[in-house]
Amino acid sequence: MTKRVAIFLSGGGSNMVALAQSMQGDHPAKPVLALSNDAQAGGLQKAAAMGIATAAVDHRPFGDNREAFEAELCKVLDSYRPDIVCLAGFMRVLTPYFIDVYAGRMLNIHPSLLPKYKGLHTHQRALDAGDVVHGCTVHEVTAALDDGPILGQAKVDVAANDTAQTLAAKVLVQEHALYPQVLRRFAQGDKTPLRLGF
């Protein structure tokens, strides 16, 4: 049975596009919703152009009440009945309230080789540390930030003249390669970690 996938995004949605484009033909999953916390997110327009249903739940009216925001997210999601939730540049930290509902069914992509550099500014932190390799990780989402079982990693080499911007661009190429491959495997029940470029 084809798995139903909801994709969360906050910005331009390039990872959403990569995921949606990969879910073609004999793919074991299909995109049923692109959801954002920003109604103006460019990724929603891209999703709509691809024929994917879109929705937005603005987090700002909820202030510090994250659970109230997440309860609204759940209401929207319930009508689409997703089997898998893919976080693809969704810039809100989710609480255990939400994570528990989708435990074991939620993936995230993070721009570092976890467990290194959880959180923000990963590319600059890799440069500051003098790392010669950097990359991205797809993992299952747990209540701990940027934690959870690793399902795939892709590596890039750090050049001597790299800046945070050039490194981010290199990593993004690998994100677009890694996330779709991990999603396909995950939808088939395969959680064996995938390693690209190692």
LUMKOL-795126 format. One line per 10 residues: number of its first residue (from 1); their letters; for each residue z, x, y of C-alpha. Coordinates in steps of 0.1 Angstrom, whole numbers, plus 2048, in hexadecimal, padded with zeros to 3 digits. Example, Ala and Ser with C-alpha at 12.3 -4.5 7.8 and 13.67 -1.06 7.14 Angstrom:
BEGIN
1 = as = 84E:87B:7D3 ~ 847:889:7F5
//
This chain:
BEGIN
1 = mtkrvaifls = 800:800:800 ~ 7F7:80D:822 ~ 815:818:837 ~ 818:80A:85A ~ 81F:824:875 ~ 82E:81F:897 ~ 829:83D:8AF ~ 841:843:8CC ~ 836:856:8EA ~ 840:85C:90F
11 = gggsnmvala = 821:86E:91E ~ 7FD:875:918 ~ 7FF:86E:8F2 ~ 7EA:88B:8E5 ~ 7FE:88C:8C5 ~ 7FB:866:8C2 ~ 7D5:86A:8C4 ~ 7D5:885:8AA ~ 7EA:870:892 ~ 7D5:850:898
21 = qsmqgdhpak = 7B4:862:894 ~ 7C0:870:873 ~ 7C9:84E:865 ~ 7A6:845:85A ~ 794:83E:83A ~ 7AA:843:81B ~ 7C9:84D:82F ~ 7E9:83E:821 ~ 7F5:832:843 ~ 7E7:820:862
31 = pvlalsndaq = 7F3:81E:886 ~ 801:7FC:88F ~ 812:803:8B1 ~ 814:81D:8CD ~ 835:818:8DF ~ 841:82A:8FF ~ 860:829:915 ~ 847:82B:933 ~ 82D:80F:938 ~ 818:828:94C
41 = agglqkaaam = 816:842:930 ~ 7F3:84E:92C ~ 7F7:84D:906 ~ 7F9:827:907 ~ 7D6:824:916 ~ 7C8:83C:8FC ~ 7D8:827:8E0 ~ 7CA:807:8EE ~ 7A7:817:8F0 ~ 7AB:81F:8CB
51 = giataavdhr = 7B3:7FB:8C3 ~ 7D8:802:8BD ~ 7F2:7E8:8C9 ~ 808:7F6:8E5 ~ 82A:7EE:8F3 ~ 842:7FC:90D ~ 868:7FA:910 ~ 874:809:931 ~ 894:81C:92B ~ 89E:81C:950
61 = pfgdnreafe = 8AC:7F9:953 ~ 8C5:801:937 ~ 8D5:81E:94A ~ 8EC:831:933 ~ 8EC:816:919 ~ 8D6:826:8FF ~ 8DE:80E:8E4 ~ 8D3:7F0:8F9 ~ 8B2:802:8FF ~ 8AF:809:8DA
71 = aelckvldsy = 8B7:7E5:8D1 ~ 899:7DB:8E6 ~ 884:7F6:8D4 ~ 88E:7E7:8B3 ~ 884:7C4:8BE ~ 861:7D0:8C7 ~ 85F:7E4:8A7 ~ 86A:7C7:891 ~ 84B:7B3:898 ~ 835:7D0:88D
81 = rpdivclagf = 849:7D8:86D ~ 842:7FE:86D ~ 849:811:84D ~ 848:832:860 ~ 851:83B:884 ~ 841:85A:893 ~ 851:869:8B2 ~ 834:87A:8C4 ~ 841:887:8E6 ~ 85B:86B:8EA
91 = mrvltpyfid = 872:879:904 ~ 891:865:8FD ~ 8AD:870:8E6 ~ 8B3:855:8CD ~ 8D7:84C:8C2 ~ 8E4:846:89E ~ 8E1:821:8A5 ~ 8BB:823:8A4 ~ 8B8:840:88D ~ 8CC:82F:872
101 = vyagrmlnih = 8B4:811:872 ~ 896:828:86A ~ 8A8:843:857 ~ 890:855:83F ~ 872:845:850 ~ 871:857:871 ~ 85F:877:879 ~ 85F:88D:898 ~ 84B:8AB:8A4 ~ 85D:8C7:8B7
111 = psllpkykgl = 84C:8E4:8C9 ~ 85F:901:8B8 ~ 865:90F:896 ~ 886:8FD:88F ~ 8A2:904:88C ~ 899:91A:8AA ~ 899:90A:8CD ~ 8A4:8E7:8C8 ~ 8A1:8D3:8E8 ~ 88B:8DA:906
121 = hthqraldag = 878:8F8:915 ~ 870:906:8F3 ~ 852:91B:8FD ~ 865:92D:919 ~ 883:933:903 ~ 86C:943:8E8 ~ 85D:95A:902 ~ 87F:963:911 ~ 88B:96C:8EE ~ 86D:983:8E9
131 = dvvhgctvhe = 861:96F:8CA ~ 840:97B:8BB ~ 83B:95A:8A9 ~ 841:936:8B5 ~ 834:914:8A9 ~ 83D:8F0:8A2 ~ 850:8DC:889 ~ 84E:8B9:87A ~ 86F:8AC:86D ~ 880:88D:862
141 = vtaalddgpi = 896:87F:87E ~ 8BB:87F:879 ~ 8D8:878:892 ~ 8D9:89D:89B ~ 8C1:8A8:8B6 ~ 8A1:8B9:8A9 ~ 8B1:8BB:886 ~ 8AA:8AB:865 ~ 895:8B7:847 ~ 877:8CC:851
151 = lgqakvdvaa = 856:8BD:844 ~ 83E:8D6:853 ~ 83A:8F3:86A ~ 81D:904:87B ~ 81E:927:889 ~ 80D:937:8A7 ~ 80E:95C:8B1 ~ 81D:964:8D3 ~ 806:97A:8E8 ~ 815:994:900
161 = ndtaqtlaak = 805:981:91E ~ 80F:95E:913 ~ 820:948:92C ~ 833:928:924 ~ 814:915:92D ~ 7FC:929:917 ~ 814:929:8FA ~ 819:903:8FD ~ 7F3:8FE:8FB ~ 7F1:913:8DC
171 = vlvqehalyp = 80D:901:8CC ~ 7FE:8DF:8D5 ~ 7DF:8E7:8C1 ~ 7F5:8ED:8A3 ~ 808:8CD:8A9 ~ 7E8:8BA:8A7 ~ 7E0:8CB:886 ~ 803:8C9:876 ~ 810:8A6:87E ~ 7F3:893:86F
181 = qvlrrfaqgd = 7F4:8A7:84F ~ 81A:8A2:84B ~ 817:87D:852 ~ 7FC:878:837 ~ 813:88A:81E ~ 832:877:829 ~ 820:856:826 ~ 818:85F:802 ~ 83C:868:7FB ~ 837:88E:7FD
191 = ktplrlgf = 853:89F:810 ~ 84A:8C2:805 ~ 84B:8D8:825 ~ 828:8E1:831 ~ 823:903:841 ~ 804:90B:856 ~ 7FC:92F:861 ~ 817:940:84E
//
